[in-house]
Amino acid sequence: MKESLFVMEKKYYKHLDIFRAILCIAVLLYHLNMLSGGFLAVCCFFVLSGYLTTKSLLSKETVDLKKHYVSRFKKVYI
């Protein structure tokens, strides 16, 4: 069986969970007025989300943007 060079198995990034936990705590502390600049954590969430989405799209051999955005909408909406 011939495998494509672009198809990679999904990899779990444990350090990103730790980073997300730190960001969640920063946003919570910002809303409790215990930390200034909590908006930076929200920007980091956007960067992290963009990185993971791009990595996912680049790992596929072909990209169907309509299918991608429909699946993203379903995940967010539900």
Summary of the structure (lengths in Angstrom):
residues: 78
radius of gyration: 16.6
end to end distance: 37.4
largest distance: 57.9
contacts: 144
relative contact order: 0.12
helix: 65%
strand: 0%
